[in-house]
Amino acid sequence: MTDEVSADLQEAQRAFRRVLRGRMTACNVPDSLQGGLERYLVDRILPGGFLQAVLCNNLAEACHRADPVNLHYLLELIVFLESYALDNVWGSRERVLAWTITPDRIEL
């Protein structure tokens, strides 16, 4: 029974990841950022500095840390987060630290 439940949970998580990827793609979040966002939203692992700044709602820091491609997609990231991310997982440094299981990786 436990193996069956575990297999069901794993399949549900895979399905959720597929939906999440589809939503990121629909919001024009670039592939290069999707993995970090997925790991943060599903596995609670902090992404790199640019995404951390976006998640913490620190626009100035996000602009400083962005390369030209990521800077171009800043609005798409915000639209995705506003549309699909839970309110308690982004929007401030405190929310990000409360959500993550890797608080030692915070750069801000």
Backbone as CSV, one residue per row, in Angstrom:
resi,resn,N_x,N_y,N_z,CA_x,CA_y,CA_z,C_x,C_y,C_z
1,MET,0.817,-1.194,0.000,0.000,0.000,0.000,0.862,1.259,0.000
2,THR,1.915,1.286,0.793,2.782,2.456,0.873,3.438,2.739,-0.473
3,ASP,3.902,1.693,-1.156,4.519,1.882,-2.469,3.521,2.440,-3.473
4,GLU,2.282,2.008,-3.380,1.235,2.497,-4.271,0.955,3.973,-4.017
5,VAL,0.871,4.366,-2.769,0.650,5.768,-2.408,1.838,6.611,-2.860
6,SER,3.040,6.116,-2.640,4.249,6.825,-3.046,4.276,7.017,-4.564
7,ALA,3.919,5.989,-5.291,3.887,6.084,-6.753,2.832,7.093,-7.197
8,ASP,1.686,7.101,-6.542,0.629,8.060,-6.868,1.086,9.493,-6.594
9,LEU,1.773,9.697,-5.474,2.280,11.032,-5.140,3.333,11.490,-6.145
10,GLN,4.201,10.578,-6.532,5.222,10.928,-7.516,4.595,11.299,-8.856
11,GLU,3.581,10.563,-9.261,2.908,10.880,-10.524,2.176,12.221,-10.420
12,ALA,1.545,12.488,-9.291,0.874,13.772,-9.097,1.876,14.921,-9.151
13,GLN,3.038,14.710,-8.558,4.058,15.758,-8.594,4.572,15.970,-10.021
14,ARG,4.764,14.899,-10.770,5.183,15.041,-12.174,4.127,15.793,-12.978
15,ALA,2.864,15.476,-12.736,1.779,16.163,-13.440,1.762,17.649,-13.073
16,PHE,1.951,17.958,-11.795,1.989,19.349,-11.362,3.146,20.089,-12.022
17,ARG,4.299,19.446,-12.100,5.455,20.078,-12.745,5.157,20.367,-14.218
18,ARG,4.476,19.458,-14.900,4.125,19.683,-16.308,3.183,20.881,-16.443
19,VAL,2.187,20.977,-15.569,1.257,22.110,-15.585,2.016,23.405,-15.315
20,LEU,2.890,23.374,-14.326,3.678,24.552,-13.977,4.525,25.007,-15.161
21,ARG,5.193,24.066,-15.815,6.005,24.403,-16.993,5.144,24.994,-18.101
22,GLY,3.965,24.417,-18.295,3.056,24.954,-19.312,2.637,26.380,-19.008
23,ARG,2.375,26.653,-17.747,1.984,28.010,-17.352,3.152,28.978,-17.522
24,MET,4.358,28.543,-17.188,5.519,29.413,-17.380,5.713,29.707,-18.864
25,THR,5.574,28.683,-19.687,5.716,28.868,-21.129,4.638,29.806,-21.651
26,ALA,3.401,29.635,-21.191,2.305,30.503,-21.621,2.545,31.963,-21.234
27,CYS,3.252,32.183,-20.135,3.572,33.547,-19.685,4.880,34.055,-20.288
28,ASN,5.480,33.279,-21.183,6.731,33.641,-21.862,7.930,33.726,-20.926
29,VAL,7.901,32.948,-19.842,9.085,32.846,-18.987,10.107,32.024,-19.764
30,PRO,11.324,32.537,-19.956,12.304,31.810,-20.760,12.699,30.471,-20.129
31,ASP,13.028,29.523,-20.993,13.442,28.190,-20.540,14.580,28.264,-19.531
32,SER,15.475,29.219,-19.710,16.643,29.331,-18.834,16.274,29.652,-17.386
33,LEU,15.078,30.169,-17.149,14.638,30.502,-15.800,13.625,29.508,-15.246
34,GLN,13.056,28.690,-16.104,11.990,27.787,-15.672,12.455,26.752,-14.655
35,GLY,13.640,26.205,-14.822,14.132,25.200,-13.883,14.284,25.751,-12.472
36,GLY,14.868,26.940,-12.357,15.050,27.554,-11.052,13.727,27.884,-10.381
37,LEU,12.784,28.396,-11.166,11.464,28.697,-10.615,10.746,27.425,-10.185
38,GLU,10.833,26.391,-11.010,10.193,25.123,-10.675,10.765,24.539,-9.389
39,ARG,12.089,24.515,-9.263,12.705,23.979,-8.047,12.299,24.789,-6.817
40,TYR,12.173,26.099,-6.987,11.753,26.926,-5.852,10.296,26.653,-5.485
41,LEU,9.416,26.700,-6.463,7.981,26.570,-6.188,7.578,25.169,-5.741
42,VAL,8.245,24.144,-6.265,7.869,22.765,-5.937,8.735,22.196,-4.819
43,ASP,10.056,22.351,-4.963,10.987,21.725,-4.021,11.448,22.663,-2.916
44,ARG,11.112,23.951,-3.051,11.436,24.984,-2.056,12.933,25.289,-1.976
45,ILE,13.635,25.080,-3.088,15.072,25.337,-3.164,15.292,26.697,-3.816
46,LEU,16.043,27.557,-3.143,16.269,28.907,-3.657,16.995,28.874,-5.000
47,PRO,16.548,29.723,-5.921,17.251,29.872,-7.198,18.416,30.844,-7.048
48,GLY,18.977,31.250,-8.174,20.076,32.199,-8.168,19.639,33.610,-7.794
49,GLY,20.606,34.508,-7.755,20.395,35.854,-7.255,19.350,36.668,-7.986
50,PHE,19.307,36.589,-9.318,18.307,37.348,-10.062,16.898,36.910,-9.673
51,LEU,16.636,35.602,-9.715,15.303,35.123,-9.346,15.006,35.372,-7.872
52,GLN,16.006,35.289,-7.024,15.778,35.620,-5.611,15.285,37.062,-5.483
53,ALA,15.926,37.962,-6.207,15.525,39.372,-6.139,14.100,39.552,-6.642
54,VAL,13.741,38.864,-7.714,12.374,38.941,-8.229,11.397,38.399,-7.193
55,LEU,11.713,37.229,-6.634,10.830,36.611,-5.643,10.669,37.478,-4.404
56,CYS,11.738,38.183,-4.026,11.684,39.069,-2.857,11.055,40.423,-3.184
57,ASN,10.672,40.601,-4.452,10.040,41.835,-4.900,10.987,43.031,-4.760
58,ASN,12.253,42.789,-5.046,13.276,43.821,-4.974,13.667,44.190,-6.407
59,LEU,12.916,45.117,-6.989,13.097,45.485,-8.390,14.492,46.023,-8.684
60,ALA,14.997,46.881,-7.826,16.327,47.455,-8.067,17.382,46.362,-8.099
61,GLU,17.337,45.447,-7.139,18.320,44.368,-7.094,18.153,43.425,-8.289
62,ALA,16.918,43.151,-8.673,16.676,42.299,-9.844,17.297,42.922,-11.089
63,CYS,17.139,44.226,-11.254,17.725,44.905,-12.413,19.248,44.863,-12.379
64,HIS,19.835,44.997,-11.205,21.297,44.936,-11.082,21.832,43.541,-11.392
65,ARG,21.098,42.520,-11.013,21.569,41.145,-11.177,21.216,40.533,-12.529
66,ALA,20.337,41.169,-13.270,19.854,40.610,-14.531,20.879,40.758,-15.644
67,ASP,20.966,39.709,-16.460,21.663,39.876,-17.723,20.652,40.471,-18.707
68,PRO,21.078,40.875,-19.896,20.139,41.527,-20.822,18.910,40.672,-21.158
69,VAL,19.080,39.372,-21.262,17.943,38.503,-21.579,16.958,38.477,-20.421
70,ASN,17.452,38.230,-19.202,16.561,38.173,-18.042,15.870,39.505,-17.793
71,LEU,16.584,40.590,-17.985,15.983,41.916,-17.816,14.797,42.091,-18.762
72,HIS,14.941,41.585,-19.965,13.873,41.661,-20.965,12.615,40.907,-20.511
73,TYR,12.786,39.846,-19.723,11.663,39.002,-19.308,11.161,39.292,-17.887
74,LEU,11.590,40.380,-17.310,11.180,40.702,-15.941,9.658,40.814,-15.810
75,LEU,9.022,41.478,-16.720,7.564,41.625,-16.656,6.867,40.271,-16.764
76,GLU,7.352,39.406,-17.639,6.752,38.084,-17.787,6.861,37.273,-16.495
77,LEU,7.988,37.401,-15.809,8.154,36.720,-14.525,7.130,37.207,-13.505
78,ILE,6.946,38.512,-13.441,5.991,39.083,-12.493,4.566,38.641,-12.840
79,VAL,4.218,38.649,-14.105,2.880,38.202,-14.515,2.676,36.743,-14.117
80,PHE,3.679,35.902,-14.348,3.563,34.497,-13.965,3.360,34.361,-12.455
81,LEU,4.189,35.041,-11.679,4.087,34.935,-10.222,2.746,35.459,-9.715
82,GLU,2.311,36.590,-10.226,1.025,37.141,-9.798,-0.141,36.231,-10.174
83,SER,-0.023,35.558,-11.303,-1.114,34.730,-11.802,-1.150,33.329,-11.195
84,TYR,0.017,32.753,-10.908,0.048,31.327,-10.586,0.750,30.940,-9.288
85,ALA,1.574,31.798,-8.733,2.283,31.433,-7.502,1.424,31.768,-6.286
86,LEU,1.531,30.956,-5.270,0.839,31.237,-4.017,1.375,32.539,-3.428
87,ASP,0.511,33.297,-2.791,0.917,34.581,-2.216,1.999,34.443,-1.149
88,ASN,2.005,33.331,-0.430,2.944,33.189,0.679,4.339,32.739,0.255
89,VAL,4.599,32.555,-1.030,5.912,32.079,-1.462,6.766,33.157,-2.116
90,TRP,6.195,34.335,-2.326,6.971,35.411,-2.953,6.375,36.755,-2.549
91,GLY,7.094,37.823,-2.859,6.599,39.167,-2.577,7.395,39.909,-1.535
92,SER,8.166,39.168,-0.734,9.038,39.804,0.258,10.136,38.813,0.644
93,ARG,11.199,39.352,1.183,12.308,38.510,1.653,11.822,37.570,2.750
94,GLU,10.972,38.064,3.619,10.462,37.246,4.726,9.645,36.056,4.217
95,ARG,8.819,36.291,3.219,8.029,35.193,2.645,8.933,34.159,1.983
96,VAL,9.934,34.627,1.256,10.863,33.712,0.582,11.610,32.870,1.616
97,LEU,12.105,33.508,2.661,12.822,32.765,3.700,11.915,31.775,4.426
98,ALA,10.657,32.135,4.618,9.714,31.228,5.275,9.383,30.027,4.393
99,TRP,9.411,30.194,3.073,9.041,29.122,2.144,10.194,28.152,1.888
100,THR,11.386,28.670,1.747,12.504,27.850,1.286,13.004,26.881,2.352
101,ILE,13.563,25.770,1.885,14.251,24.829,2.779,15.763,25.058,2.718
102,THR,16.189,26.049,1.927,17.615,26.365,1.782,17.874,27.828,2.123
103,PRO,17.501,28.293,3.326,17.669,29.708,3.646,19.126,30.147,3.659
104,ASP,20.044,29.218,3.822,21.459,29.565,3.818,21.935,30.036,2.444
105,ARG,21.150,29.814,1.413,21.509,30.231,0.040,21.009,31.632,-0.307
106,ILE,20.356,32.301,0.626,19.826,33.636,0.330,20.985,34.596,0.067
107,GLU,20.865,35.388,-0.982,21.923,36.315,-1.365,21.556,37.759,-1.058
108,LEU,20.320,38.013,-0.685,19.865,39.394,-0.489,19.742,39.741,0.974
